[in-house]
């Protein structure tokens, strides 16, 4: 059952990733709040990946990709580019297997994400998103040092690792006697969305699939509409750095194009309001980009009346000042 458009990606790859990650990644809880259900008029199941190792789902894909490498490649070290969460994941995965790692980050990356990458032992290299291309910066390091690139979303092994989030949602929903009929996934490059939507559509029929992006910077929705990879016109700025990468992923786009996917967008203010709701009703810390799907739900951007909705709270690495702003608004 391999997706023909993306070699080595599909349900078999997701199941293999689940085996690799067993005992290494956290089986995060699937949360529900009757008060949240009442707010939106449906049953809401929130996959709390903010409680994952490194505070983000990203470690699933990074660790799966690294474990799939041969020993020579691991010894040579790995390089990646990231706004922060994937960088932390690669750093943690590299430390777990004892190999060097370099993370190329935008110069304005949140301090907490920079510090966390360094805590895990990675070297951080900064670039200017206004004038430099992060892939070119990473490529220079790769060539100079003989390292292996593990990109944030354009690797089938990374996508398969992220797909284990969807596999777990399906297992946990069934344990509750529930069958989701709607799914919302925060989207930047599209690795998480491709993995989760692939897994859930395999497990449940007739799903309504939604991706959620920052308002005005919906590069994946535009990519799906045009059938070609689209970029953001400029760095978005704002608070949703986790889903503000410059370009949609070609491989995730190929996968998402096989499903009927609706693109939704949210504003910074809506994301901050969703963070406050997550704190108040679910008792979890969610960063702005990771709160995008919940924000779309709370803003009524998807019809979920009487439906069972699954969404991913994809990370919790938020600067204290931003979190204070979310709770005080």
Backbone as numpy.savetxt, mean C-alpha at the origin, in Angstrom:
# Nx Ny Nz CAx CAy CAz Cx Cy Cz
-3.21 -20.81 -12.36 -4.05 -19.61 -12.36 -3.17 -18.36 -12.36
-2.31 -18.24 -13.33 -1.39 -17.12 -13.43 -1.96 -16.05 -14.35
-1.84 -14.80 -13.94 -2.28 -13.68 -14.76 -1.36 -13.58 -15.98
-1.95 -13.77 -17.18 -1.14 -13.81 -18.39 -0.45 -12.49 -18.70
-1.01 -11.38 -18.23 -0.45 -10.07 -18.56 0.73 -9.71 -17.67
0.87 -10.39 -16.54 1.97 -10.12 -15.62 2.62 -11.45 -15.26
3.73 -11.79 -15.90 4.38 -13.08 -15.64 4.63 -13.29 -14.15
4.28 -14.45 -13.68 4.50 -14.93 -12.32 3.61 -14.26 -11.28
2.63 -13.47 -11.71 1.70 -12.90 -10.74 0.32 -13.51 -10.92
-0.32 -13.85 -9.81 -1.67 -14.39 -9.82 -1.94 -15.04 -8.48
-3.01 -15.79 -8.36 -3.36 -16.39 -7.08 -2.32 -17.39 -6.62
-1.71 -18.13 -7.53 -0.67 -19.07 -7.12 0.49 -18.32 -6.47
0.88 -17.18 -7.07 1.98 -16.39 -6.51 1.60 -15.81 -5.15
0.35 -15.38 -4.99 -0.11 -14.84 -3.71 -0.10 -15.93 -2.63
-0.54 -17.12 -2.98 -0.53 -18.22 -2.01 0.91 -18.61 -1.64
1.80 -18.60 -2.62 3.21 -18.90 -2.34 3.81 -17.83 -1.42
3.44 -16.57 -1.66 3.90 -15.49 -0.79 3.40 -15.69 0.63
2.16 -16.12 0.77 1.60 -16.36 2.11 2.40 -17.42 2.85
2.86 -18.44 2.14 3.68 -19.48 2.77 5.03 -18.90 3.21
5.64 -18.08 2.34 6.93 -17.48 2.70 6.82 -16.58 3.92
5.71 -15.87 4.01 5.55 -14.85 5.06 5.01 -15.41 6.36
4.56 -16.66 6.35 3.99 -17.25 7.56 5.01 -17.20 8.70
4.61 -16.60 9.81 5.50 -16.47 10.95 6.47 -15.31 10.85
6.50 -14.63 9.71 7.42 -13.49 9.51 6.68 -12.16 9.45
5.48 -12.17 8.88 4.64 -10.97 8.85 3.47 -11.17 9.82
2.94 -10.07 10.33 1.84 -10.12 11.28 0.53 -10.39 10.55
-0.27 -11.32 11.07 -1.64 -11.50 10.57 -2.49 -10.45 11.29
-2.59 -9.28 10.68 -3.22 -8.14 11.34 -4.72 -8.35 11.50
-5.32 -7.72 12.51 -6.75 -7.94 12.74 -7.64 -7.28 11.69
-8.83 -7.82 11.54 -9.89 -7.24 10.71 -10.90 -6.63 11.67
-10.90 -5.30 11.76 -11.67 -4.60 12.79 -13.05 -4.21 12.29
-13.97 -4.10 13.24 -15.32 -3.62 12.95 -15.81 -2.80 14.12
-16.54 -1.74 13.82 -17.14 -0.90 14.85 -18.61 -0.68 14.50
-19.53 -1.10 15.37 -20.96 -0.84 15.11 -21.25 0.65 14.93
-20.49 1.51 15.61 -20.71 2.95 15.45 -20.29 3.40 14.05
-19.20 2.84 13.53 -18.78 3.16 12.16 -19.80 2.62 11.16
-20.29 1.41 11.40 -21.32 0.84 10.53 -22.53 1.78 10.45
-22.91 2.30 11.60 -24.08 3.19 11.64 -23.83 4.48 10.88
-22.59 4.98 10.94 -22.25 6.21 10.24 -22.43 6.08 8.74
-22.05 4.93 8.17 -22.04 4.78 6.71 -23.20 3.94 6.17
-23.93 3.27 7.05 -25.07 2.49 6.61 -24.74 1.12 6.05
-23.54 0.62 6.36 -23.14 -0.71 5.90 -22.24 -1.35 6.93
-21.86 -2.61 6.69 -20.93 -3.31 7.58 -19.51 -3.06 7.08
-18.67 -2.46 7.91 -17.33 -2.06 7.48 -16.28 -2.93 8.17
-15.44 -3.56 7.36 -14.35 -4.39 7.86 -13.03 -3.72 7.51
-12.27 -3.35 8.54 -11.04 -2.58 8.35 -9.84 -3.45 8.66
-9.03 -3.71 7.64 -7.80 -4.50 7.81 -6.72 -3.57 8.35
-6.30 -3.81 9.59 -5.44 -2.86 10.31 -3.96 -3.13 10.02
-3.52 -2.80 8.79 -2.12 -2.97 8.42 -1.22 -1.91 9.07
-1.82 -0.92 9.74 -1.04 0.01 10.54 -0.39 -0.71 11.72
-0.86 -1.92 12.04 -0.29 -2.73 13.12 0.72 -3.75 12.60
1.03 -3.68 11.32 2.00 -4.59 10.71 3.41 -4.22 11.14
4.34 -5.14 11.02 5.75 -4.84 11.24 6.14 -3.65 10.36
6.84 -2.68 10.91 7.21 -1.39 10.31 6.03 -0.44 10.17
4.85 -0.82 10.66 3.71 0.07 10.62 3.07 0.23 9.26
3.24 -0.75 8.37 2.69 -0.64 7.01 2.64 -2.01 6.35
1.67 -2.19 5.45 1.56 -3.41 4.66 2.80 -3.68 3.82
3.61 -2.67 3.58 4.71 -2.76 2.61 5.71 -3.87 2.94
5.84 -4.23 4.20 6.83 -5.25 4.54 6.48 -6.59 3.92
5.21 -6.82 3.64 4.80 -8.09 3.02 5.47 -8.25 1.65
5.34 -7.24 0.81 5.91 -7.32 -0.53 7.42 -7.31 -0.52
8.00 -6.45 0.31 9.46 -6.35 0.37 10.08 -7.65 0.85
9.52 -8.24 1.90 10.08 -9.48 2.44 9.87 -10.64 1.49
8.72 -10.70 0.85 8.49 -11.77 -0.13 9.49 -11.68 -1.27
9.72 -10.46 -1.78 10.67 -10.28 -2.88 12.09 -10.64 -2.45
12.48 -10.24 -1.26 13.83 -10.50 -0.78 14.05 -11.99 -0.53
13.07 -12.65 0.05 13.19 -14.09 0.31 13.25 -14.90 -0.98
12.71 -14.33 -2.07 12.72 -15.03 -3.36 14.05 -14.87 -4.09
14.91 -13.95 -3.64 16.21 -13.76 -4.29 17.17 -14.90 -3.95
18.15 -15.14 -4.83 19.17 -16.13 -4.50 20.18 -15.52 -3.54
21.03 -16.36 -2.97 21.96 -15.93 -1.94 22.95 -14.88 -2.45
23.41 -15.04 -3.70 24.37 -14.07 -4.25 23.76 -12.68 -4.32
22.51 -12.60 -4.77 21.83 -11.31 -4.87 21.64 -10.69 -3.49
21.32 -11.50 -2.51 21.14 -10.97 -1.16 22.45 -10.41 -0.61
23.52 -11.14 -0.83 24.83 -10.68 -0.33 25.23 -9.35 -0.98
24.85 -9.15 -2.23 25.20 -7.92 -2.93 24.43 -6.72 -2.43
23.33 -6.95 -1.74 22.54 -5.87 -1.20 21.42 -5.42 -2.12
20.52 -4.62 -1.57 19.34 -4.19 -2.32 19.20 -2.67 -2.23
18.57 -2.12 -3.25 18.30 -0.69 -3.30 16.84 -0.49 -3.69
16.24 0.56 -3.18 14.87 0.88 -3.57 14.68 2.39 -3.51
13.53 2.85 -4.01 13.12 4.24 -3.89 11.75 4.26 -3.26
11.51 5.24 -2.40 10.28 5.20 -1.62 10.04 6.53 -0.94
8.74 6.87 -0.77 8.38 8.03 0.05 8.55 7.71 1.52
8.73 6.44 1.84 8.98 6.09 3.24 8.55 4.71 3.66
7.30 4.32 3.41 6.81 3.04 3.92 7.48 1.85 3.26
7.64 1.88 1.93 8.33 0.79 1.26 9.80 0.78 1.67
10.38 1.96 1.85 11.76 2.04 2.28 11.97 1.38 3.63
11.07 1.67 4.57 11.16 1.02 5.87 11.02 -0.49 5.75
10.12 -0.91 4.88 9.88 -2.34 4.69 11.11 -3.04 4.13
11.74 -2.42 3.12 12.96 -3.00 2.54 14.07 -3.02 3.58
14.19 -1.94 4.36 15.22 -1.89 5.40 15.01 -3.01 6.42
13.77 -3.20 6.84 13.47 -4.25 7.83 13.72 -5.63 7.25
13.29 -5.85 6.00 13.48 -7.14 5.36 14.97 -7.44 5.20
15.74 -6.43 4.82 17.19 -6.62 4.66 17.85 -6.97 5.99
17.42 -6.30 7.03 17.98 -6.62 8.36 17.63 -8.05 8.76
16.41 -8.48 8.45 15.98 -9.83 8.80 16.87 -10.90 8.16
17.33 -10.64 6.93 18.13 -11.65 6.24 19.61 -11.31 6.21
19.98 -10.17 6.80 21.38 -9.82 6.93 22.06 -9.32 5.68
21.37 -8.45 4.91 22.00 -7.89 3.71 21.91 -6.37 3.74
22.84 -5.68 3.08 22.81 -4.21 3.07 21.65 -3.66 2.24
21.21 -2.45 2.60 20.10 -1.83 1.87 20.32 -0.33 1.76
19.93 0.23 0.60 19.95 1.67 0.37 18.55 2.10 -0.02
18.06 3.16 0.61 16.72 3.67 0.31 16.84 5.09 -0.23
16.36 5.30 -1.46 16.34 6.62 -2.09 15.00 7.27 -1.73
15.06 8.43 -1.06 13.86 9.07 -0.52 13.78 10.52 -0.97
12.56 11.07 -1.11 12.44 12.50 -1.39 12.97 13.31 -0.21
13.53 14.44 -0.50 14.16 15.24 0.57 13.16 15.72 1.61
11.85 15.74 1.25 10.82 16.18 2.19 10.06 15.01 2.80
10.63 13.82 2.77 9.97 12.65 3.37 9.74 12.91 4.85
8.62 12.41 5.40 8.36 12.61 6.83 9.52 12.10 7.69
9.86 12.86 8.69 11.01 12.53 9.53 10.89 11.14 10.15
9.67 10.77 10.56 9.50 9.47 11.19 9.89 8.34 10.25
9.63 8.52 8.95 9.94 7.46 7.99 11.44 7.40 7.71
12.07 8.55 7.66 13.54 8.58 7.49 14.20 7.91 8.69
13.79 8.32 9.90 14.39 7.76 11.11 14.18 6.25 11.19
13.02 5.79 10.80 12.74 4.36 10.88 13.59 3.56 9.89
13.77 4.10 8.67 14.65 3.43 7.70 16.06 3.27 8.29
16.53 4.32 8.91 17.87 4.27 9.49 17.94 3.34 10.69
16.88 3.29 11.48 16.87 2.40 12.64 17.03 0.94 12.21
16.38 0.60 11.09 16.48 -0.77 10.58 17.84 -1.04 9.94
18.67 -0.02 9.79 20.02 -0.23 9.31 20.26 0.16 7.87
19.27 0.76 7.20 19.45 1.15 5.80 20.18 2.48 5.68
20.91 2.62 4.59 21.49 3.90 4.20 20.41 4.69 3.46
20.26 5.97 3.77 19.27 6.80 3.08 19.98 7.79 2.16
19.47 7.91 0.94 19.98 8.84 -0.05 18.80 9.71 -0.50
18.97 11.02 -0.47 17.85 11.91 -0.77 17.94 12.49 -2.18
16.75 12.76 -2.75 16.67 13.39 -4.06 15.62 14.49 -4.02
15.70 15.40 -4.98 14.74 16.50 -5.10 13.65 16.09 -6.09
12.41 15.84 -5.61 11.35 15.40 -6.53 10.98 16.43 -7.59
11.37 17.68 -7.39 11.08 18.73 -8.38 12.03 18.66 -9.58
13.25 18.19 -9.34 14.28 18.25 -10.40 14.94 16.92 -10.72
14.72 15.89 -9.89 15.39 14.61 -10.09 14.38 13.48 -10.21
14.79 12.43 -10.92 13.97 11.23 -11.07 14.49 10.16 -10.11
13.62 9.68 -9.25 14.05 8.74 -8.21 14.58 7.43 -8.79
13.99 6.99 -9.90 14.45 5.75 -10.51 15.86 5.90 -11.07
16.15 7.07 -11.63 17.50 7.31 -12.14 18.53 7.35 -11.02
18.16 7.96 -9.90 19.06 8.01 -8.74 19.34 6.59 -8.24
18.29 5.78 -8.13 18.46 4.40 -7.67 19.28 3.58 -8.66
19.07 3.81 -9.95 19.80 3.06 -10.98 21.30 3.34 -10.90
21.68 4.58 -10.64 23.09 4.91 -10.51 23.73 4.16 -9.35
23.01 4.08 -8.24 23.53 3.35 -7.07 23.63 1.86 -7.38
22.60 1.34 -8.04 22.58 -0.08 -8.41 23.79 -0.43 -9.27
24.06 0.39 -10.28 25.16 0.12 -11.19 26.52 0.27 -10.51
26.64 1.27 -9.65 27.92 1.52 -9.00 28.27 0.46 -7.97
27.24 -0.11 -7.32 27.51 -1.02 -6.21 27.13 -2.48 -6.49
26.54 -2.74 -7.63 26.16 -4.11 -7.95 25.02 -4.63 -7.10
24.11 -3.76 -6.73 22.97 -4.15 -5.89 21.79 -4.61 -6.74
20.75 -5.11 -6.09 19.52 -5.55 -6.75 18.40 -4.59 -6.40
17.63 -4.18 -7.38 16.51 -3.27 -7.16 15.27 -4.04 -6.73
14.63 -3.58 -5.65 13.30 -4.05 -5.27 12.38 -2.84 -5.30
11.68 -2.63 -6.42 10.84 -1.43 -6.56 9.59 -1.52 -5.69
8.92 -0.40 -5.46 7.76 -0.40 -4.57 6.55 -1.17 -5.09
6.38 -1.26 -6.42 5.16 -1.87 -6.94 5.34 -2.58 -8.27
6.41 -2.33 -9.00 6.58 -2.89 -10.34 7.24 -4.27 -10.35
7.14 -5.02 -9.29 7.73 -6.33 -9.17 6.62 -7.33 -8.82
6.43 -8.37 -9.61 5.36 -9.34 -9.31 5.49 -9.96 -7.93
6.71 -10.11 -7.43 6.89 -10.68 -6.09 6.41 -9.70 -5.01
6.63 -8.41 -5.25 6.11 -7.40 -4.33 4.58 -7.40 -4.38
4.01 -7.42 -5.57 2.56 -7.42 -5.72 1.94 -8.65 -5.05
2.59 -9.80 -5.19 2.08 -11.02 -4.57 2.11 -10.92 -3.05
3.19 -10.34 -2.52 3.24 -10.14 -1.08 2.11 -9.26 -0.59
1.85 -8.18 -1.33 0.74 -7.29 -0.94 -0.60 -8.01 -1.08
-0.68 -8.93 -2.01 -1.92 -9.69 -2.20 -2.30 -10.53 -1.00
-1.32 -10.84 -0.14 -1.66 -11.62 1.06 -2.57 -10.85 2.00
-2.59 -9.52 1.89 -3.56 -8.72 2.65 -4.98 -9.13 2.26
-5.23 -9.23 0.96 -6.56 -9.63 0.49 -6.89 -11.06 0.87
-5.90 -11.94 0.80 -6.12 -13.34 1.19 -6.54 -13.43 2.65
-5.88 -12.66 3.50 -6.24 -12.68 4.92 -7.61 -12.06 5.16
-7.94 -10.99 4.43 -9.28 -10.40 4.57 -10.34 -11.46 4.28
-10.15 -12.22 3.20 -11.12 -13.25 2.83 -11.24 -14.30 3.94
-10.11 -14.75 4.46 -10.13 -15.77 5.52 -10.82 -15.24 6.77
-10.48 -14.01 7.16 -11.02 -13.44 8.39 -12.50 -13.10 8.26
-12.90 -12.63 7.08 -14.32 -12.35 6.86 -15.15 -13.63 6.97
-14.64 -14.70 6.39 -15.37 -15.98 6.47 -15.45 -16.48 7.91
-14.40 -16.23 8.69 -14.44 -16.61 10.10 -15.56 -15.88 10.84
-15.91 -14.70 10.35 -17.00 -13.91 10.93 -18.35 -14.23 10.28
-18.34 -15.13 9.30 -19.56 -15.48 8.58 -20.00 -14.41 7.61
-19.04 -13.63 7.09 -19.36 -12.51 6.20 -18.73 -12.70 4.83
-19.38 -12.11 3.82 -18.85 -12.10 2.45 -18.83 -10.67 1.95
-17.66 -10.04 1.87 -17.60 -8.67 1.36 -18.15 -8.56 -0.05
-18.87 -7.48 -0.33 -19.33 -7.24 -1.69 -18.81 -5.92 -2.25
-18.02 -5.19 -1.43 -17.38 -3.95 -1.86 -15.99 -3.90 -1.25
-15.01 -3.42 -2.02 -13.67 -3.24 -1.49 -13.13 -1.88 -1.92
-12.50 -1.18 -0.98 -11.82 0.09 -1.26 -10.35 -0.07 -0.89
-9.45 0.35 -1.79 -8.02 0.20 -1.54 -7.32 1.51 -1.86
-6.52 2.00 -0.90 -5.67 3.17 -1.15 -4.71 2.84 -2.28
-4.45 3.80 -3.16 -3.66 3.49 -4.35 -2.66 4.59 -4.67
-1.41 4.18 -4.89 -0.38 5.05 -5.44 0.15 4.38 -6.69
1.22 3.60 -6.57 1.70 2.84 -7.73 0.77 1.72 -8.12
0.03 1.20 -7.15 -0.99 0.20 -7.45 -0.68 -1.22 -7.02
0.47 -1.46 -6.39 0.82 -2.82 -5.98 -0.16 -3.41 -4.98
-0.53 -2.62 -3.97 -1.50 -3.09 -2.97 -2.86 -3.31 -3.62
-3.31 -2.35 -4.41 -4.62 -2.47 -5.05 -4.69 -3.68 -5.95
-3.64 -3.90 -6.76 -3.62 -5.04 -7.66 -3.66 -6.35 -6.88
-2.86 -6.43 -5.81 -2.82 -7.66 -5.03 -4.11 -7.94 -4.30
-4.65 -6.94 -3.61 -5.87 -7.13 -2.82 -7.06 -7.41 -3.72
-7.21 -6.64 -4.79 -8.36 -6.83 -5.69 -8.28 -8.18 -6.39
-7.08 -8.62 -6.76 -6.93 -9.95 -7.35 -7.39 -11.02 -6.38
-6.90 -10.96 -5.14 -7.22 -11.98 -4.15 -8.71 -12.00 -3.82
-9.29 -10.83 -3.55 -10.69 -10.79 -3.14 -11.64 -11.15 -4.27
-11.32 -10.77 -5.50 -12.19 -11.14 -6.62 -12.10 -12.63 -6.94
-11.00 -13.25 -6.56 -10.91 -14.71 -6.70 -11.78 -15.40 -5.66
-11.87 -14.80 -4.47 -12.57 -15.43 -3.36 -14.06 -15.11 -3.31
-14.47 -13.96 -3.86 -15.87 -13.53 -3.78 -16.33 -13.04 -5.14
-17.56 -13.37 -5.50 -18.12 -12.96 -6.79 -18.84 -11.63 -6.67
-18.82 -10.87 -7.77 -19.63 -9.66 -7.86 -19.16 -8.50 -7.01
-17.87 -8.44 -6.71 -17.36 -7.35 -5.89 -17.40 -6.02 -6.63
-17.74 -4.96 -5.91 -17.55 -3.60 -6.41 -16.17 -3.15 -5.98
-15.28 -2.88 -6.94 -13.88 -2.56 -6.66 -13.62 -1.07 -6.79
-13.03 -0.47 -5.76 -12.72 0.96 -5.79 -11.26 1.17 -5.38
-10.57 2.06 -6.09 -9.28 2.55 -5.64 -9.46 4.00 -5.21
-8.63 4.44 -4.26 -8.78 5.80 -3.72 -7.44 6.52 -3.79
-7.46 7.74 -4.37 -6.25 8.54 -4.58 -6.49 9.97 -4.13
-5.42 10.77 -4.00 -5.60 12.18 -3.62 -6.33 12.96 -4.72
-7.19 13.86 -4.32 -7.94 14.67 -5.28 -7.00 15.47 -6.17
-7.22 15.38 -7.49 -6.39 16.09 -8.45 -5.14 15.35 -8.85
-4.88 14.22 -8.22 -3.66 13.45 -8.49 -3.99 11.96 -8.62
-5.07 11.69 -9.35 -5.59 10.33 -9.50 -4.97 9.65 -10.72
-3.67 9.43 -10.67 -2.92 8.91 -11.82 -3.35 7.51 -12.22
-3.71 6.65 -11.25 -4.11 5.30 -11.62 -5.50 5.30 -12.25
-6.41 6.12 -11.74 -7.73 6.21 -12.35 -7.62 6.70 -13.79
-6.76 7.69 -14.02 -6.54 8.17 -15.39 -5.87 7.09 -16.25
-4.99 6.33 -15.66 -4.35 5.24 -16.39 -5.37 4.19 -16.81
-6.28 3.86 -15.91 -7.33 2.88 -16.23 -8.26 3.40 -17.32
-8.54 4.71 -17.27 -9.44 5.30 -18.26 -8.82 5.36 -19.64
-7.51 5.58 -19.71 -6.84 5.76 -21.00 -6.14 4.51 -21.51
-5.91 3.55 -20.60 -5.19 2.34 -21.00 -3.69 2.53 -21.11
-3.17 3.63 -20.60 -1.72 3.87 -20.63 -1.27 4.43 -19.29
-0.02 4.20 -18.96 0.51 4.65 -17.67 0.53 6.18 -17.62
-0.07 6.74 -16.58 -0.12 8.18 -16.40 0.69 8.60 -15.18
1.15 9.84 -15.20 1.91 10.41 -14.08 1.13 11.57 -13.48
1.50 11.94 -12.26 0.98 13.18 -11.70 1.67 14.36 -12.37
0.96 15.46 -12.58 1.56 16.61 -13.27 2.69 17.27 -12.48
2.68 17.08 -11.16 3.71 17.65 -10.28 3.59 16.92 -8.94
4.57 17.03 -8.06 4.43 16.45 -6.73 3.21 17.04 -6.02
2.32 16.19 -5.49 1.08 16.69 -4.91 1.25 17.57 -3.69
2.31 17.34 -2.90 2.39 18.05 -1.63 1.29 17.51 -0.72
0.84 18.30 0.22 -0.22 17.86 1.10 0.25 16.79 2.07
-0.71 16.15 2.72 -0.38 15.22 3.81 -0.39 13.75 3.40
-0.92 13.43 2.22 -1.07 12.03 1.84 0.16 11.51 1.09
1.34 11.66 1.69 2.58 11.27 1.02 2.62 9.79 0.68
1.96 8.94 1.48 2.01 7.49 1.26 1.38 7.09 -0.07
0.48 7.90 -0.61 -0.15 7.54 -1.88 0.05 8.65 -2.91
1.19 9.32 -2.81 1.46 10.45 -3.70 2.67 10.23 -4.60
2.96 8.98 -4.93 4.07 8.70 -5.84 3.83 9.34 -7.20
4.91 9.52 -7.99 4.81 10.29 -9.23 4.11 9.58 -10.38
4.09 8.23 -10.39 3.60 7.54 -11.59 2.89 6.24 -11.20
1.88 5.88 -11.98 1.19 4.61 -11.79 2.08 3.48 -12.29
1.91 2.30 -11.72 2.71 1.15 -12.12 2.13 0.46 -13.34
2.98 0.11 -14.30 2.51 -0.57 -15.51 1.98 -1.96 -15.19
2.69 -2.70 -14.36 2.24 -4.05 -14.02 0.95 -4.03 -13.19
0.86 -3.20 -12.14 -0.42 -3.09 -11.45 -1.56 -2.65 -12.37
-1.28 -1.72 -13.28 -2.30 -1.28 -14.23 -2.80 -2.45 -15.06
-1.89 -3.30 -15.53 -2.29 -4.45 -16.33 -3.22 -5.37 -15.55
-2.93 -5.54 -14.26 -3.78 -6.40 -13.43 -5.13 -5.74 -13.16
-5.12 -4.47 -12.75 -6.37 -3.79 -12.43 -7.27 -3.65 -13.64
-6.68 -3.59 -14.83 -7.47 -3.47 -16.06 -8.32 -4.72 -16.32
-7.99 -5.80 -15.68 -8.76 -7.04 -15.84 -10.02 -7.04 -14.99
-10.15 -6.07 -14.11 -11.30 -5.97 -13.22 -12.02 -4.64 -13.47
-13.28 -4.60 -13.13 -14.02 -3.34 -13.21 -13.71 -2.54 -11.96
-12.93 -1.49 -12.12 -12.44 -0.70 -10.98 -12.89 0.74 -11.12
-13.45 1.29 -10.07 -13.87 2.68 -10.03 -12.87 3.50 -9.22
-12.45 4.63 -9.75 -11.53 5.51 -9.05 -12.26 6.55 -8.24
-11.87 6.69 -6.98 -12.41 7.71 -6.09 -11.26 8.61 -5.63
-11.58 9.84 -5.23 -10.54 10.74 -4.72 -11.01 11.38 -3.41
-10.02 11.76 -2.59 -10.32 12.44 -1.34 -9.36 13.61 -1.16
-9.78 14.58 -0.37 -8.96 15.75 -0.07 -8.15 15.50 1.22
-7.17 16.36 1.44 -6.41 16.29 2.70 -7.34 16.39 3.90
-8.30 17.31 3.83 -9.21 17.52 4.97 -10.03 16.27 5.23
-10.47 15.59 4.18 -11.25 14.36 4.36 -10.38 13.25 4.96
-9.13 13.18 4.53 -8.22 12.17 5.08 -7.96 12.42 6.56
-7.74 13.68 6.92 -7.50 14.02 8.32 -8.72 13.70 9.19
-9.91 13.98 8.66 -11.13 13.65 9.40 -11.26 12.14 9.60
-10.87 11.37 8.60 -10.93 9.91 8.71 -9.94 9.39 9.74
-8.77 10.02 9.84 -7.81 9.64 10.87 -8.41 9.79 12.25
-9.15 10.89 12.45 -9.79 11.13 13.74 -10.84 10.07 14.04
-11.62 9.71 13.03 -12.64 8.67 13.20 -11.98 7.32 13.52
-10.89 7.00 12.84 -10.18 5.75 13.11 -9.68 5.71 14.55
-9.19 6.86 15.02 -8.74 6.94 16.41 -9.91 6.76 17.38
-11.00 7.41 17.09 -12.13 7.44 18.03 -12.92 6.14 18.04
-13.15 5.56 16.86 -14.03 4.39 16.78 -13.29 3.06 16.67
-12.11 3.07 16.08 -11.37 1.82 15.90 -10.18 1.70 16.83
-9.80 2.83 17.46 -8.68 2.87 18.41 -7.35 2.53 17.75
-7.17 2.99 16.51 -5.91 2.77 15.80 -5.37 4.09 15.26
-4.04 4.15 15.10 -3.36 5.30 14.50 -3.16 5.02 13.02
-3.73 5.86 12.18 -3.64 5.68 10.73 -3.06 6.96 10.12
-2.09 6.83 9.22 -1.52 8.00 8.57 -2.46 8.50 7.46
-2.29 9.74 6.99 -3.27 10.32 6.06 -3.53 9.50 4.80
-2.47 9.11 4.08 -2.69 8.32 2.87 -3.35 7.00 3.13
-3.06 6.43 4.29 -3.64 5.14 4.67 -5.09 5.25 5.08
-5.52 6.49 5.38 -6.91 6.73 5.76 -7.79 7.10 4.57
-7.22 7.10 3.36 -7.95 7.58 2.19 -9.22 6.78 1.92
-9.14 5.47 2.02 -10.33 4.65 1.74 -11.42 4.89 2.77
-11.03 4.97 4.03 -12.01 5.29 5.07 -12.60 6.67 4.83
-11.75 7.61 4.39 -12.23 8.96 4.09 -13.28 8.96 2.99
-13.03 8.18 1.93 -13.98 8.10 0.83 -15.31 7.52 1.31
-15.21 6.54 2.18 -16.41 5.91 2.73 -17.21 6.91 3.57
-16.52 7.60 4.45 -17.18 8.56 5.33 -17.77 9.73 4.56
-17.15 10.10 3.44 -17.64 11.22 2.62 -18.75 10.80 1.66
-19.15 9.53 1.71 -20.24 9.06 0.87 -19.91 8.94 -0.60
-18.65 8.68 -0.93 -18.22 8.63 -2.33 -18.43 7.26 -2.97
-18.82 6.29 -2.18 -19.19 4.97 -2.70 -20.51 4.57 -2.06
-21.41 3.98 -2.82 -22.71 3.55 -2.30 -22.53 2.23 -1.55
-22.60 2.29 -0.23 -22.39 1.09 0.58 -23.59 0.77 1.46
-24.72 1.39 1.18 -25.91 1.13 1.99 -26.25 -0.36 1.97
-26.30 -0.95 3.16 -26.67 -2.35 3.28 -25.64 -3.33 2.78
-24.43 -2.85 2.47 -23.39 -3.72 1.91 -22.32 -4.03 2.96
-21.55 -5.06 2.69 -20.40 -5.40 3.53 -19.14 -4.92 2.82
-18.43 -4.00 3.45 -17.32 -3.29 2.81 -16.00 -3.67 3.48
-15.02 -4.01 2.66 -13.67 -4.26 3.17 -12.76 -3.12 2.72
-11.93 -2.64 3.62 -10.93 -1.64 3.25 -9.67 -1.87 4.06
-8.58 -1.28 3.60 -7.28 -1.48 4.22 -6.79 -0.18 4.84
-6.59 -0.18 6.16 -5.89 0.92 6.83 -4.41 0.61 6.68
-3.81 1.11 5.60 -2.57 0.53 5.09 -1.30 0.92 5.82
-1.34 1.94 6.70 -0.14 2.31 7.43 -0.42 3.27 8.55
0.52 3.34 9.50 0.34 4.22 10.64 1.53 5.09 10.96
2.39 5.32 9.96 3.61 6.10 10.18 3.35 7.58 9.91
2.85 8.26 10.92 2.45 9.65 10.77 3.27 10.53 11.71
3.70 11.67 11.20 4.41 12.63 12.05 3.47 13.13 13.15
3.98 13.32 14.36 3.13 13.76 15.47 2.37 15.05 15.18
3.00 16.00 14.49 2.33 17.27 14.22 1.11 17.07 13.33
1.22 16.18 12.35 0.09 15.90 11.46 -1.01 15.19 12.24
-0.61 14.28 13.11 -1.61 13.55 13.89 -2.35 14.49 14.84
-1.62 15.40 15.47 -2.27 16.38 16.34 -3.27 17.21 15.55
-2.88 17.58 14.32 -3.79 18.36 13.47 -5.05 17.56 13.18
-4.91 16.26 12.89 -6.07 15.43 12.59 -7.02 15.34 13.79
-6.46 15.20 14.98 -7.30 15.03 16.16 -7.91 16.34 16.64
-7.30 17.46 16.26 -7.80 18.75 16.74 -8.80 19.39 15.79
-8.84 18.94 14.52 -9.74 19.56 13.55 -11.20 19.22 13.87
